[in-house]
Amino acid sequence: MKEVYVDREQCISCGLCVSLVPEVFRFEEDKSIAHDPHGAPENRIQECVDGCPVSAIHWREEQE
């Protein structure tokens, strides 16, 4: 299973992901985080991956 994460070094705090899928993303210390990587359907999360202006949102294989 894959999960989403935010590369906080790349994040420019535009807020797109937080506004599109607040059940997954939120701001913490002025940068986005994926506080609940499984909080929304993958297709909605993928919109954030595709729409991030600096490509800071990525998928990775979930660690067991």
Rosetta constraint file for C-alpha pairs under 8 A:
AtomPair CA 1 CA 61 HARMONIC 6.00 0.50
AtomPair CA 1 CA 62 HARMONIC 5.72 0.50
AtomPair CA 2 CA 59 HARMONIC 6.25 0.50
AtomPair CA 2 CA 60 HARMONIC 5.41 0.50
AtomPair CA 2 CA 61 HARMONIC 4.33 0.50
AtomPair CA 2 CA 62 HARMONIC 5.03 0.50
AtomPair CA 3 CA 37 HARMONIC 5.60 0.50
AtomPair CA 3 CA 38 HARMONIC 6.83 0.50
AtomPair CA 3 CA 59 HARMONIC 5.55 0.50
AtomPair CA 3 CA 60 HARMONIC 5.58 0.50
AtomPair CA 3 CA 61 HARMONIC 6.26 0.50
AtomPair CA 3 CA 62 HARMONIC 5.61 0.50
AtomPair CA 4 CA 34 HARMONIC 6.77 0.50
AtomPair CA 4 CA 37 HARMONIC 5.41 0.50
AtomPair CA 4 CA 38 HARMONIC 7.96 0.50
AtomPair CA 4 CA 45 HARMONIC 7.71 0.50
AtomPair CA 4 CA 57 HARMONIC 6.98 0.50
AtomPair CA 4 CA 58 HARMONIC 5.64 0.50
AtomPair CA 4 CA 59 HARMONIC 4.51 0.50
AtomPair CA 4 CA 60 HARMONIC 6.38 0.50
AtomPair CA 5 CA 33 HARMONIC 6.94 0.50
AtomPair CA 5 CA 34 HARMONIC 5.56 0.50
AtomPair CA 5 CA 37 HARMONIC 7.12 0.50
AtomPair CA 5 CA 57 HARMONIC 5.83 0.50
AtomPair CA 5 CA 58 HARMONIC 5.53 0.50
AtomPair CA 5 CA 59 HARMONIC 6.33 0.50
AtomPair CA 5 CA 60 HARMONIC 7.49 0.50
AtomPair CA 6 CA 11 HARMONIC 7.33 0.50
AtomPair CA 6 CA 32 HARMONIC 6.70 0.50
AtomPair CA 6 CA 33 HARMONIC 5.64 0.50
AtomPair CA 6 CA 34 HARMONIC 6.39 0.50
AtomPair CA 6 CA 56 HARMONIC 5.61 0.50
AtomPair CA 6 CA 57 HARMONIC 4.53 0.50
AtomPair CA 6 CA 58 HARMONIC 6.34 0.50
AtomPair CA 7 CA 11 HARMONIC 6.32 0.50
AtomPair CA 7 CA 56 HARMONIC 5.04 0.50
AtomPair CA 7 CA 57 HARMONIC 6.28 0.50
AtomPair CA 7 CA 58 HARMONIC 7.61 0.50
AtomPair CA 8 CA 31 HARMONIC 6.22 0.50
AtomPair CA 8 CA 32 HARMONIC 6.83 0.50
AtomPair CA 8 CA 33 HARMONIC 7.40 0.50
AtomPair CA 8 CA 56 HARMONIC 7.18 0.50
AtomPair CA 10 CA 54 HARMONIC 6.68 0.50
AtomPair CA 10 CA 55 HARMONIC 7.61 0.50
AtomPair CA 10 CA 56 HARMONIC 5.28 0.50
AtomPair CA 11 CA 31 HARMONIC 6.27 0.50
AtomPair CA 11 CA 32 HARMONIC 6.84 0.50
AtomPair CA 11 CA 54 HARMONIC 6.95 0.50
AtomPair CA 11 CA 56 HARMONIC 5.52 0.50
AtomPair CA 12 CA 31 HARMONIC 7.15 0.50
AtomPair CA 12 CA 54 HARMONIC 7.49 0.50
AtomPair CA 13 CA 27 HARMONIC 7.88 0.50
AtomPair CA 13 CA 30 HARMONIC 6.47 0.50
AtomPair CA 13 CA 31 HARMONIC 5.30 0.50
AtomPair CA 13 CA 32 HARMONIC 6.37 0.50
AtomPair CA 15 CA 19 HARMONIC 6.06 0.50
AtomPair CA 15 CA 32 HARMONIC 7.52 0.50
AtomPair CA 16 CA 20 HARMONIC 6.08 0.50
AtomPair CA 16 CA 48 HARMONIC 7.17 0.50
AtomPair CA 16 CA 51 HARMONIC 7.71 0.50
AtomPair CA 16 CA 52 HARMONIC 7.01 0.50
AtomPair CA 17 CA 21 HARMONIC 5.80 0.50
AtomPair CA 17 CA 22 HARMONIC 7.25 0.50
AtomPair CA 17 CA 25 HARMONIC 6.19 0.50
AtomPair CA 17 CA 32 HARMONIC 7.86 0.50
AtomPair CA 17 CA 48 HARMONIC 5.25 0.50
AtomPair CA 17 CA 52 HARMONIC 7.33 0.50
AtomPair CA 18 CA 22 HARMONIC 4.81 0.50
AtomPair CA 18 CA 24 HARMONIC 7.71 0.50
AtomPair CA 18 CA 25 HARMONIC 4.96 0.50
AtomPair CA 18 CA 26 HARMONIC 5.28 0.50
AtomPair CA 18 CA 27 HARMONIC 7.27 0.50
AtomPair CA 18 CA 32 HARMONIC 7.29 0.50
AtomPair CA 20 CA 48 HARMONIC 7.22 0.50
AtomPair CA 21 CA 25 HARMONIC 6.17 0.50
AtomPair CA 21 CA 40 HARMONIC 7.37 0.50
AtomPair CA 21 CA 44 HARMONIC 7.12 0.50
AtomPair CA 21 CA 45 HARMONIC 6.95 0.50
AtomPair CA 21 CA 48 HARMONIC 7.82 0.50
AtomPair CA 22 CA 26 HARMONIC 6.16 0.50
AtomPair CA 23 CA 36 HARMONIC 6.88 0.50
AtomPair CA 23 CA 39 HARMONIC 5.55 0.50
AtomPair CA 23 CA 40 HARMONIC 6.64 0.50
AtomPair CA 24 CA 34 HARMONIC 5.41 0.50
AtomPair CA 24 CA 35 HARMONIC 5.78 0.50
AtomPair CA 24 CA 36 HARMONIC 4.68 0.50
AtomPair CA 24 CA 37 HARMONIC 5.62 0.50
AtomPair CA 24 CA 38 HARMONIC 7.00 0.50
AtomPair CA 24 CA 39 HARMONIC 5.13 0.50
AtomPair CA 24 CA 40 HARMONIC 6.51 0.50
AtomPair CA 24 CA 45 HARMONIC 7.90 0.50
AtomPair CA 25 CA 32 HARMONIC 6.38 0.50
AtomPair CA 25 CA 33 HARMONIC 5.56 0.50
AtomPair CA 25 CA 34 HARMONIC 4.55 0.50
AtomPair CA 25 CA 35 HARMONIC 5.81 0.50
AtomPair CA 25 CA 36 HARMONIC 7.07 0.50
AtomPair CA 25 CA 37 HARMONIC 7.96 0.50
AtomPair CA 26 CA 32 HARMONIC 5.46 0.50
AtomPair CA 26 CA 33 HARMONIC 5.69 0.50
AtomPair CA 26 CA 34 HARMONIC 6.73 0.50
AtomPair CA 26 CA 35 HARMONIC 6.68 0.50
AtomPair CA 27 CA 31 HARMONIC 5.20 0.50
AtomPair CA 27 CA 32 HARMONIC 4.39 0.50
AtomPair CA 27 CA 33 HARMONIC 6.16 0.50
AtomPair CA 28 CA 32 HARMONIC 6.12 0.50
AtomPair CA 28 CA 33 HARMONIC 6.58 0.50
AtomPair CA 38 CA 42 HARMONIC 7.96 0.50
AtomPair CA 40 CA 44 HARMONIC 6.62 0.50
AtomPair CA 40 CA 45 HARMONIC 6.75 0.50
AtomPair CA 41 CA 45 HARMONIC 6.58 0.50
AtomPair CA 42 CA 46 HARMONIC 5.92 0.50
AtomPair CA 43 CA 47 HARMONIC 6.53 0.50
AtomPair CA 44 CA 48 HARMONIC 7.14 0.50
AtomPair CA 45 CA 49 HARMONIC 6.52 0.50
AtomPair CA 46 CA 50 HARMONIC 6.03 0.50
AtomPair CA 47 CA 51 HARMONIC 5.83 0.50
AtomPair CA 48 CA 52 HARMONIC 5.76 0.50
AtomPair CA 48 CA 57 HARMONIC 7.20 0.50
AtomPair CA 49 CA 55 HARMONIC 6.91 0.50
AtomPair CA 49 CA 56 HARMONIC 7.71 0.50
AtomPair CA 49 CA 57 HARMONIC 5.09 0.50
AtomPair CA 49 CA 58 HARMONIC 6.24 0.50
AtomPair CA 50 CA 55 HARMONIC 7.57 0.50
AtomPair CA 51 CA 55 HARMONIC 7.85 0.50
AtomPair CA 52 CA 56 HARMONIC 6.52 0.50
AtomPair CA 52 CA 57 HARMONIC 6.76 0.50
